[in-house]
Amino acid sequence: MIETSTSAMLCLASASPRRRELLASIGVVVEVRSVDVDETPLHGESPEAYVVRLAREKAVAGSRHCVLPTLGSDTAVVCDGRILGKPADKIEAADMLRLLSGRDHEVLTAVAVTGPVGLLEVCVATRVTMRQIGEEEMTAYWATGEPSDKAGGYAIQGLAAIFVERIEGSHSAVVGLPLFETAQLLARQGVPIWNGAV
């Protein structure tokens, strides 16, 4: 998938509409270059090493087809050391929410940006506390269609916001891109912030 803009200052190696919207919110106009990388964790790989590796691989793959600085990112929901990916079905989604219900978990988001100063990367950890979630709520939430393509089976920026009691860290990182840290990386690569702001 390629979406181009004559005013783009950054390539986004992701088809995620959430990441594109987050970048737009700080005035960064992007050219979308979605890439396909194998997201299978390596044997013995820690969750942090996993998200950093994927962010790096996405940025490098995207940069092969773009002359602009290129951003890759990956987010993982982690509970008890286990990476929770996108649920395959209603049963797996409910299992994930049961695991997260009434307790803390961690959301790791890594960002990598290629550009004039090489490859820069950062990984941000955010602690999320969920309230107790009832079985009927889990069923109703799955029926909305929202959790089917979300890591951990929920979207903090969507209907699942009512499940989140509190967070410690970056809200935008849980959505898909830590804006504070991302803006710092972009500045180091010469990508202007607020350039596309209205």
N, C-alpha and C positions, 0 to 999 in steps of 0.2 A: 504494500500500500504506500503510495506516495502522494502527499499533499504539499503543494508548493505555494510560496508567497514571495512576491518580489521584495518585500520588506523583511523577510526572515533573516535572523541573525544567528540562528541555532538550528541544528538538526536534532529531532527527537526520535531516538531509536526505539519507539514504542507506539503501539496503536491505542494505548490507554487514553480515553477521553478525559479521565480525571487528571492525568499528568499534564495534558495539554491545557486544560482549564486552569490548573494551578499556576503554570508558567504564564498564561495569559493574564492572570490576576496580578502579576508583578510586572506586566508590560513587556514580556518576552514573546515575540512573534516567532513561531517555529515552522520548519518544514518537516513534515512527518515522514519518517523512513522506518516503518516497522520491520523488525528482523525476526528471524526464527532461530532460536538457540535451544539446545537440549537443556531442559530444566531439571533433569534428574540429579539429585544430590550424589556426590561422590562418597565412596565408602569411608566412614570415619570423619567426614567433613562436618565441622561445627556449623550451626545456623548462621553465625556472622560471616564465616569464610564463604558459605554458600551464597548469601545475598551479594557479597562484595564481588565474588567471581562472576555471577550472572550480570551484575551491573557493568562490570568491566568488559565482558564478552559482548554484551549488547552495544556498548558505546563503540568498541573497536569494529564490530561488524557493520554498524551504521555508518561509521566514518569512511569505510571503503567506497561508498557511493555518494559521498557528500563532501564538498570543499569547506563547508562551515564547521565550526566546533560542533561536536556531537555528544549528546547526553544519553546515557543508558541508566536504567534504574531497576531495582527489584525490591519487592516487599515480602516479608514472611511473617506470619503469625506463629509464635513459638510458645508452647505450653509443656512444662515438664521436659524440656529439652527436645521436644518433638516438633518438627515443622508441619504446620497444618496448611495444606495447599487448597486448591479449589475443590469443593465437594463433588463427587461423581454423581450423587443422587440424593434423594430426600433422606434416606437412612443415614448416610455419611454426614450430611449437613446437621442432622439432629444430634448425632454422636459428638460432633465438634462443639455444638452449642452446650451440650451437657457437660463436656470437659471444661468449657470456659465459664459456665454459669456459677455465679456466687464467689468468684475468686479472681486473682490477678493473672495476667499473662503478659508477654512481651511482644511488641511489634518492632521488627528490625527493617529499616529501609536503607539501602545503599544507593549511592549516586556516584557515577563515574562520568567525567567529561574529558574528551580528547580536544586538543587544540594546540595553539602556538607554544605552550609551555609543557607539552607532553600530556600524559594521562594523570588526571587528578581524581581522587576518590575520597569518599567519606561514608561512614556508616552510623546511623542514628538509632538509638534504642529508646522506645517509649513504653512505659508501663500502663496497661489498661486494666481497670477493675470493672468487672461485669456484676450486675445485680443477679439475684436468682431469676432464672427464666423458666417459666412453666411449660409443660409439654404441649398444651394447646397453643401457646404463643409460638413455639417452635414450628408447629404444623402450619399455623397461619402465616408465619414469616416466610416459610418455604413457598407457600402458595402465591406470594407476591412476585416471585421470580427473581428477586434481588440477590439472594445469596448464591445462586448457581455458579456465578463466575467470579466470586470473591474469595481471596485467600482467607482461610479461617471460617468461611461460611457466613461472613457478615460485612456490612458496609457502615462504617461509623458516620459517614456523611449522609447516609440515607435513613431508611426506616429503623434500622438497628440502633440509631442514636439513643432510643429510649432504654436500651439494655445497658448502656454505659454509665456507670455510677461516677467514675472520675478517671482522669488520665494524669500521668506525671511525665511530661516531656512535650514533644511536638505533635500537635493535632494534625497538621498538614502532612507529617511523615506517615501517620496512620492512614490518611487518605491515599497517599502514594508518593509524596515528594516533600522532604523537609525544606521549606522555603528559605529559612535563615541560612542554613548551610549551603544550599544550592546556589543562592545569590552570591555567596562568597567564592564558590568555585567558578561561577560564570564570570565574575569580576576579574579573577586571576587569568582567565582565558580571553579577556577583552570583549566579552559579550555585555552590551549595555542593558541595564535594568530600567524599567519604566519607559523604554523606547516606544512601545506600542500602546502605552496607556492613553486613555481618552481624556 
